[in-house]
Amino acid sequence: SKSSTQRHRTMKKLIPLGLLLATSAYGQIQPERTGIIQTLPESYPPHWVLLQDGAFFHMLNGKVIVVDASSDDPEKRIKGMVDSSFIGQFYQAKSRPEMYIAETFYSRGTRGERTDVITIVDKTTLSQTGEVVIPPKRISGMPTNYHLQAVDNERVLLAYNFTPATSVSVVDIVNREFLAEIPIPGCSLVYPMAGRAFASLCTDGTMMSVQLDENGNQASTSRTDVFFDANNDPLIEKPAIIDGVGYFPTFLGRVVPVDLSGDEPVVGDEWSLVGGEPGGWRPGGIQVTGADADGRLYVLMHPEGYEGSHKDPGTEVWVFDVDSGTRVDRIALELPAITFGLTNDDDPLLLTTNINLEVDVYDIGSGEYLRTLGGTGAQTPFLIHGSH
């Protein structure tokens, strides 16, 4: 038709003009420079945090992302990223500029021969500087702070294994050498103690401690008396450790302090998180405890608790003086949160992973919501670590 012929002629005129305009615009763009390597400081600024993304929906591609939590600029707040394969477990050294990740790899990607390693990461370059091969049995579970820990002034790294038999792999992280595997039957996780010792929580309501010799082998063990009822009011296995004392909340809202500063755990007097507070408040979430530089205890809490609500998101974070066992503050959250973390400074920020899997930032002094850290690339930030 006449109209289609006219459209065809018009398009023939427009296409060369469009190509000309595009060519002109591209000609003004300079080639991107490559080979630029930037470094981070050995000691990170106080409000930088590390978001541990478990990559729950594609677990081979986990990562740890370094973010400036005080920045309102999405383009500048991200400082770098480290891979963390197959829901890796993470530990950040305090005594040297290194981070450690327990990872799992398969020779055919998702199948084949399994290799577990402790990967050593330089904090300044975020590059892998070495690895230690460990027995292929480290726990492949949701990240917690007590799957990977260090003792003996961070010379020895301890990785929790679950096959479902439980044990601990002992690694000389300074000399980058696997030393030994310690069985801990009926017990789980790794809580650091003084010297070359660690404790584990046991299903019979006790806590086991293991002392290591200079070669990383088991030198001796001890066990506490029964101090909690795993059937009627279990401990939440994720304590905040303050001045060597682990403060374990229970499902029903008690706190059981365990002194881990010696070579054997010592159970202290319990106290209540909820007191006479109405509303059925209980602790719950993925990471439910934290501590600030002043030694105050933080607990993620939710109302109307019920049997099994220990995994429910929290609507408030309660703050406690551990010497008196009294609540000194409560921070209401903009959105319920599944986990939280604190920066390690005298003016700390509170960060939560909310129910939309976004990271919210609060001023602890005022309890004010400050910002949401969008655009970080973290899809499932299950743990938030204050930097050192």
C-alpha positions in Angstrom: 0.0 0.0 0.0 1.0 3.7 -0.4 1.2 4.2 3.4 3.5 1.2 3.9 5.8 2.4 1.1 6.1 5.8 2.7 6.9 4.1 6.1 9.6 2.0 4.4 11.2 5.1 2.8 11.1 7.0 6.1 12.9 4.0 7.9 15.6 4.0 5.2 16.3 7.6 6.0 16.2 7.2 9.8 18.4 4.1 10.1 21.5 5.7 8.6 20.9 8.8 10.8 20.6 6.6 13.9 23.7 4.7 13.1 25.5 8.0 12.6 24.4 9.4 15.9 25.3 6.2 17.7 28.8 6.1 16.1 29.3 9.8 17.1 28.3 9.1 20.7 30.5 6.0 21.0 33.4 7.9 19.5 33.4 10.2 22.5 33.7 7.4 25.1 37.2 6.7 26.1 38.3 3.0 26.5 38.0 1.8 30.1 41.4 1.6 31.9 42.2 -1.9 33.0 44.8 -3.4 35.4 44.0 -0.8 38.1 44.5 -2.4 41.6 43.3 -0.6 44.7 43.9 -1.7 48.2 42.0 -1.4 51.5 43.5 -0.4 54.9 44.8 -3.2 57.1 42.5 -2.0 59.8 39.1 -1.1 58.4 37.3 2.2 59.5 34.9 1.8 62.4 31.6 1.7 60.5 32.7 -0.7 57.8 30.9 -4.1 58.0 31.2 -7.5 56.3 27.9 -8.9 55.0 28.1 -12.7 54.9 25.8 -13.7 52.0 25.0 -17.4 52.2 23.6 -17.3 48.7 20.8 -19.5 49.9 19.2 -19.9 46.4 22.6 -20.8 44.7 24.9 -21.9 47.5 28.0 -22.4 45.4 28.2 -18.6 44.9 28.3 -17.2 48.4 30.3 -14.2 49.2 31.5 -11.8 51.9 31.0 -8.1 51.0 32.8 -5.2 52.6 30.5 -2.2 53.0 30.7 1.2 54.5 27.5 1.3 56.7 27.6 5.0 57.2 27.5 5.9 53.5 24.4 7.2 51.8 26.0 6.8 48.4 25.2 3.3 46.9 28.0 3.7 44.3 30.7 4.3 46.9 29.6 2.3 49.9 30.8 -1.1 48.5 34.5 -1.6 49.1 35.0 -5.1 47.8 33.9 -8.7 47.8 35.4 -12.2 48.5 34.0 -15.5 47.3 32.7 -18.0 49.8 31.9 -21.3 48.1 29.0 -23.5 49.2 27.7 -21.7 52.3 31.2 -21.1 53.6 32.0 -20.3 57.2 33.8 -17.1 58.0 36.3 -15.8 60.6 37.9 -12.4 60.7 41.3 -12.2 62.5 41.8 -9.4 65.0 45.6 -9.8 65.4 46.6 -9.6 61.7 45.1 -8.4 58.4 43.6 -11.7 57.4 40.2 -13.4 57.0 39.5 -17.1 56.8 36.7 -19.0 55.0 35.9 -22.7 55.3 34.8 -23.7 51.8 33.8 -26.8 49.9 34.6 -27.6 46.2 33.7 -30.5 43.9 35.8 -31.6 41.0 32.8 -31.4 38.6 31.3 -28.2 40.1 28.2 -29.8 41.8 29.5 -33.4 41.9 32.7 -35.4 41.9 35.5 -35.5 44.4 35.0 -33.2 47.4 37.7 -31.0 48.7 37.3 -28.8 51.8 39.7 -26.0 52.5 40.4 -23.1 54.8 41.0 -20.2 52.4 43.3 -17.4 53.6 42.3 -13.9 52.4 44.4 -10.7 52.6 42.2 -7.9 54.0 44.0 -5.2 52.0 43.6 -6.7 48.6 40.7 -9.2 49.3 42.8 -11.8 47.4 43.3 -15.4 48.3 46.9 -15.8 49.6 46.8 -19.5 50.5 44.7 -22.4 51.6 44.9 -25.4 53.9 43.2 -28.6 52.9 41.1 -30.1 55.7 39.1 -33.4 56.0 36.1 -33.2 53.6 33.5 -33.1 56.4 33.2 -29.5 57.6 29.6 -28.6 58.3 27.5 -27.5 55.3 24.9 -25.6 57.2 23.5 -22.2 57.8 26.4 -19.8 58.7 27.0 -19.1 62.4 29.8 -17.5 64.3 30.7 -20.8 66.0 31.4 -23.0 63.0 34.8 -21.5 62.6 36.8 -20.0 65.5 40.4 -19.3 66.5 42.3 -20.0 69.8 45.9 -19.7 71.1 46.2 -16.0 70.1 44.7 -16.9 66.7 47.5 -19.3 65.9 45.1 -22.2 65.7 41.9 -22.3 63.7 39.1 -24.7 64.6 36.5 -25.9 62.0 33.4 -27.7 63.2 32.6 -30.9 61.3 29.2 -32.7 60.9 28.8 -35.9 58.9 26.5 -36.3 61.1 29.2 -37.5 63.5 30.7 -34.4 65.1 34.3 -33.5 65.3 36.7 -30.5 65.0 39.5 -30.0 62.5 42.5 -28.3 64.0 44.6 -26.1 61.7 47.9 -24.3 62.4 46.9 -21.2 60.5 50.3 -19.5 60.9 52.2 -22.3 59.2 49.2 -23.2 57.1 49.1 -26.8 58.1 46.3 -29.2 59.1 47.2 -30.8 62.5 44.5 -33.1 63.8 40.8 -34.0 64.0 39.2 -34.1 67.4 36.0 -36.2 68.0 33.3 -34.5 70.0 30.5 -37.1 70.1 27.1 -35.8 71.0 28.4 -32.2 71.1 28.4 -29.4 68.6 30.1 -26.1 67.6 33.3 -24.4 68.7 33.4 -21.9 71.5 37.0 -20.5 72.0 38.6 -20.7 75.5 41.9 -19.7 77.0 45.1 -21.0 75.5 44.7 -24.0 73.1 41.2 -25.0 74.3 37.7 -24.9 73.1 34.2 -25.9 74.3 31.2 -27.5 72.6 27.6 -27.7 73.6 26.2 -31.2 74.1 22.7 -32.7 73.7 22.6 -34.1 77.2 22.5 -30.6 78.7 26.3 -30.3 79.4 29.2 -28.6 77.9 32.4 -30.4 76.9 35.8 -28.7 76.8 38.9 -30.0 75.0 42.5 -29.0 75.7 45.0 -29.3 72.9 48.7 -30.1 73.0 51.4 -28.3 71.0 50.8 -30.6 68.1 47.1 -29.9 68.0 46.1 -33.3 69.4 43.6 -33.8 72.3 45.5 -33.5 75.6 42.6 -33.7 78.0 38.8 -33.2 78.2 36.3 -32.2 80.8 32.6 -31.9 81.0 30.2 -29.7 83.1 27.3 -31.0 85.1 23.9 -30.8 83.4 22.8 -27.1 83.3 20.0 -26.9 80.8 17.0 -29.0 79.7 17.3 -29.5 75.9 13.7 -30.8 75.8 11.8 -28.2 77.7 13.9 -25.0 77.4 16.9 -25.5 75.1 19.8 -23.0 74.9 20.0 -21.0 71.7 23.5 -22.0 70.6 24.6 -18.6 69.5 25.8 -16.6 72.5 27.4 -13.2 72.7 30.8 -13.6 74.3 31.7 -10.7 76.6 35.0 -10.6 78.5 35.3 -14.3 78.1 31.8 -15.1 79.3 29.2 -16.6 76.8 25.7 -15.4 77.4 23.3 -18.1 76.1 19.7 -17.1 75.8 17.1 -19.9 76.0 14.0 -20.5 73.9 11.8 -19.2 76.7 13.8 -16.1 77.5 16.3 -17.0 80.2 20.0 -16.2 80.0 22.7 -18.7 81.1 26.2 -17.2 81.4 29.1 -19.6 80.9 32.6 -18.4 81.8 34.9 -19.6 78.9 38.0 -17.6 80.0 39.7 -20.5 81.6 40.6 -24.0 80.4 37.2 -25.4 81.6 33.8 -23.8 81.3 32.1 -22.6 84.5 28.4 -22.1 84.5 27.1 -19.0 86.3 23.7 -18.0 87.7 20.9 -17.6 85.2 18.7 -14.5 84.8 15.6 -13.5 82.8 15.5 -11.5 79.6 11.8 -10.8 79.9 11.3 -10.3 83.6 7.6 -9.3 84.1 7.3 -7.9 80.6 3.8 -8.7 79.2 3.3 -9.8 75.6 5.0 -13.2 75.6 8.4 -11.9 74.4 11.0 -14.4 73.4 14.4 -14.3 71.5 14.4 -15.5 67.9 16.1 -15.3 64.5 19.3 -16.6 62.9 21.8 -14.5 64.8 20.0 -13.4 68.0 22.8 -12.0 70.2 25.5 -9.3 70.0 27.7 -7.1 72.2 29.1 -3.6 72.0 32.4 -2.2 73.0 31.0 -1.3 76.5 30.1 -5.0 77.1 26.4 -4.6 76.8 24.4 -7.6 75.6 21.9 -7.2 72.7 19.2 -9.7 71.9 16.7 -9.9 69.0 13.2 -10.3 70.5 9.7 -11.0 69.2 6.3 -10.9 71.0 3.7 -13.6 71.3 6.2 -16.4 71.3 5.1 -20.0 70.9 6.7 -23.5 70.6 9.1 -23.2 67.7 9.2 -19.4 67.4 12.9 -19.3 68.1 13.5 -18.8 64.4 10.9 -16.1 64.0 12.1 -12.6 63.1 12.4 -10.0 65.8 10.6 -6.7 66.0 12.9 -5.2 68.6 16.5 -5.4 69.9 16.8 -5.3 73.7 19.9 -4.1 75.4 21.1 -5.5 78.8 23.6 -4.7 81.5 25.1 -8.1 82.1 26.4 -7.3 85.6 22.9 -6.5 86.9 20.9 -8.6 84.4 18.6 -5.6 83.7 17.4 -4.2 80.4 18.7 -0.7 79.8 17.3 0.0 76.3 15.0 -1.3 73.6 15.3 -0.5 69.9 12.1 -0.8 67.8 12.8 -1.9 64.2 11.3 -0.4 61.1 10.9 -3.9 59.7 11.2 -7.3 61.6 14.7 -8.7 61.3 16.1 -12.3 61.0 19.6 -11.3 62.1 21.7 -8.4 63.3 25.2 -7.2 63.9 27.1 -4.3 65.5 30.1 -2.2 64.5 33.1 -2.5 66.8 33.6 1.1 68.0 32.6 3.5 70.8 29.8 5.0 68.7 28.3 1.7 67.2 25.7 1.2 64.6 23.2 -1.5 64.7 22.6 -3.3 61.4 19.7 -5.8 60.8 18.8 -8.1 57.9 15.1 -7.4 57.6 12.4 -9.7 56.3 12.9 -8.4 52.8 16.6 -9.5 53.1 17.7 -5.9 53.0 20.2 -4.5 55.5 18.9 -1.6 57.7 21.1 0.7 59.7 20.2 2.2 63.1 21.9 4.7 65.4 22.2 2.9 68.7 22.2 6.0 70.9 18.9 7.3 69.6 17.4 4.1 68.2 16.8 6.1 65.0 16.6 4.3 61.6 19.3 5.8 59.4 19.3 4.0 56.0 18.9 0.8 54.1 22.0 -0.5 52.4 20.7 -1.3 48.9 22.8 -2.2 45.9 25.4 -4.3 47.8 24.8 -7.4 45.8 24.0 -9.4 48.9 20.9 -11.5 48.3 20.7 -13.4 51.6 23.0 -11.6 54.2 22.5 -14.1 57.0 25.4 -12.7 59.2 26.6 -9.2 59.7 30.1 -8.7 61.1 31.6 -5.5 62.5 35.0 -5.0 61.0 38.4 -4.9 62.7 
